[in-house]
Amino acid sequence: MKRTAVVGAGIGGLCTAILLAMRGQTVEVFEKNDVAGGKLWGFEAEGFRFSYGPSTLTMPWLFTEMAEQSGLGADILPYRRLPILHRNIFADGRSIDACESVSSMQQQIRAFSDADAAAWPHYLRDANRLYDLAMRHFFTRSFTRLREFASLPLLRAVLATRPQRSLSGYHRLFFKDPQVLMLVDRYATYVGSDPTRAPATLGMIGHIEYGTGVHYLPGGTVGLIHALLKICERLEVDVHTSSPVSEIVIRNGIARGLRVRGETVPFDAICVAADVGYATRHLIATDAAPTLWRKRVTSGQLSHSGFVLLLGVNRRYDHLAHHTVFYPSDYQGEFRQLFGQPSPLKDPTIYICNTSASDSTQAPAGGCNLFVLVNAPANLEPVDDATWVAYEDHLIDLLEHRCGLPGLRTAIVVRQRVTPDDLATRTHTFGGAIYGLASNSVQSAFLRPPMRVRGIDRLYFVGGSTHPGGGTPMVALSARLAAGLVDDELRQRR
């Protein structure tokens, strides 16, 4: 029986391990932290519960299918569909409650623009078209073999996604009102990018949300990790926590094993579910990786990072939905600063996830748990702690005055911050860039750092920093592709 190692126990690593085990392989996962989860972990204090990391769950079948195939059943992932996908509050106080109902969305958008309201169903149909193209031609290919590029249907699909347009330009085909555009341009931030430079194909996210729904796992998003660990246990996948990998052992162009806690452990194949840039810089010897590969994955523009406050509050704010977004007056200025000035944003878009609005287990009675996220530049150099302390204080002022949370400062019972530097340390994401390289061009979006290194056999990459990109469902699709690659190669060597 072939033995495969997975480096990293985030969503991508655990899904890859599960899919390989289902193919009959012996799989071991190595995680440097004391708990699995990668960028998704839980935090609890004084009766307040938080899930740090992805909070908007979509395409749940990618995970429930694994639960069913393992024999545990989909019940271990009791997804609930949210009636309000996200509440969007603009600088002038007007708002849109995003929902799946076309007529309700049209009615709300009509308060901003009659023409934009009329265009809404046409936009949804086209977003569905982009999604179908991506699912048929892009997410089914690993792009590790020449024949996967040399495909006339693929070329037609790429041309049909309007590759010459940016995401923002694509949205302007349908909408004209600046605030309606903010609602949809925000999808670029789901992959850490700038809507004026990210490609139009990301418009498919509109269908993923409005067409397939936004979901929640009772008990918190971290429940996804708990479920994946249960599946791993069922399939006899060994998940080793507190087990940092110091080197991927490569001899004569073949990945032979891992250095873990000073010991070399041999494997038949290795899947790296860690940031590609970090792994290339720190886990692969300089003379083992081709120069062009190393340059490609370490020299591109980084995606943005994020600054997070976890706030346990002893009062409720009824205008907060499960997901609420507060937009600044200068939304485009936010992206100019994110990718041009390495400093915290003074007037950022503020996202608040308040799971206690729909799950009473998340906060004591009369209180709420607020996951507050603002975009932040990826930092190549650590920022001093005094800067982050001052920024935290500034954000609390914004929450009180711009977001309508009066008395917040005195109502805070639990306060925890996670900076880009903290994220870089905990998850080994270079500069704290959540999605690795930004998708700020057609090339960077369609040609992510590949899942294979040409010149190194039996080594594979999986997760948000490689193909097909960032976001929980994309990472699950990446795991499917990676598991298929490993299984195919190991079968060929039998």
Helices and strands as residue ranges (DSSP letters): E 3-7, H 11-22, E 26-30, E 41-45, E 48-52, H 61-70, G 74-76, E 80-81, E 86-89, E 95-98, H 102-110, H 114-133, I 134-138, H 146-149, H 152-160, H 167-171, H 178-185, G 186-191, G 200-204, H 205-212, E 215-216, H 223-234, E 238-240, E 245-251, E 254-260, E 263-266, E 269-272, H 276-282, G 286-288, H 291-298, E 305-313, E 323-326, H 331-338, E 350-353, G 355-357, G 360-362, E 368-376, H 385-401, H 408-411, E 412-418, H 420-427, G 430-432, H 442-446, E 459-461, H 472-492
